[in-house]
Amino acid sequence: MSPRVRPGVDVLLEDPEVYIGSSRVGLITNPTGVTSDLTPTLDGLHSHPDVEVAAVFGPEHGARGEVQDEINVGSYVDAVTGLHVYSLYGEVRKPTAEMLRGVDVLVFDIQDVGARFYTYASTMVYALEAASENGINMIVLDRPNPINGIKTEGNALESEFASFVGLNPLPIRHGMTIGELALLLNEEIGAGLEVVEMEGWSRGMWFDDTGLPWVQPSPNIPTLETAIVYPGTCLFEGVNISEGRGTTRPFEVVGAPWMDGPKWSSAMNELGLGGVRFRACHFMPVFSKYTGERCRGVQVHVIDRDRYEPVETGLHMLATALSLWPGDFRWLPPSYDRRRHFDLLAGTDKTRENLSRGVAVEEIVEGWAQGLRAFDGLRKMHLLYGGG
């Protein structure tokens, strides 16, 4: 049975000359860059008689996706194609003029997960800047927003908290495809940009509605279920509670050795949040926070994804943890650039300060409304797909 949706790479490979002509390609990709029949975009372009791939660029986790979170990736020669792969997650995060020598067009094909702090959008922004600065064009091969293209949630990032986990004033959940994001973000950059649109995708689709096979976008987003909770529970990266890295359910199980799972799950379930239930659980991470220690906490079970609000739910989880264990809960200290990682993820220091003062989550969420309305007005100008 054929997928209902054809990603941009399928459309491009039908007739590459329409989009690429005789240009030499610099490809930015990772394992999610695949056709609907799971042929890697790199292999499909490299083996095509009418396409010359001059260089490959890999984002966080590498072009073949084997590298764990926050580990710098070096440049190397790809064993399959023999092409030089430049790392864009190490000392260099923007393609340099030297890397782009011999490249006429940059082609970007990476699956996003629909959250502002997922770093592939930052890699795309830097690539657009490099394309503009070096007088070359860029093509983005579009892919679905796996958590649908309708819902937006969270505050817009404030400029003083821009970082690689959020460069632009987007809300945490932006409701756009990677191609639509490129069109919006390129307004200020001005690169020559073309988006190769998908066929068959509509805004209300979740990834499992597309018929496309799921390829994990990074080592700690193994399933669509992980991607659904990620916009909220990723915020736990900024506190002394494990977000489940080092387990088989990252971002779905959350806890610490000093927590009481039944107490936390009861407190969360009493809130009656839409579309979600919490189960007390135990886990022992094999890496990251609390490696080898017994953690107690909760597993987030999404029972109605259309009603579930991941960012608001994540704030409620933080608020209850802070209320129940005020002597143990800690915001992680400022990182290498003197800003707290939580604030970089949140895109503001106000969320942390409000939670610390005991401001109700409902009040925090209400404070997003004006910014979300402004973003939605801007967003609508760059949407490529209807439906939903």
LINRA-V610762 format. One record per run of one state. SS is the DSSP state (2 for helix, 1 for strand, 0 for the rest). FROM is the first residue (numbers start at 0). LEN is the number of residues. Records with the same first field share a line. If there is no record, write none. Layout:
SS->FROM-LEN + FROM-LEN
This chain:
0->0-5 + 6-1 + 14-1 + 19-4 + 29-4 + 34-5 + 47-4 + 58-17 + 77-6 + 87-17 + 109-5 + 115-4 + 133-3 + 141-11 + 153-5 + 161-1 + 163-2 + 166-6 + 173-4 + 189-2 + 196-2 + 199-7 + 209-14 + 239-2 + 242-10 + 256-4 + 270-5 + 283-11 + 302-7 + 324-6 + 331-9 + 346-3 + 357-3 + 366-2 + 380-8
1->5-1 + 23-6 + 33-1 + 39-1 + 51-7 + 75-2 + 83-4 + 104-5 + 114-1 + 136-5 + 152-1 + 162-1 + 165-1 + 172-1 + 191-5 + 198-1 + 238-1 + 241-1 + 252-4 + 275-8 + 294-8 + 330-1
2->7-7 + 15-4 + 40-7 + 119-14 + 158-3 + 177-12 + 206-3 + 223-15 + 260-10 + 309-15 + 340-6 + 349-8 + 360-6 + 368-12
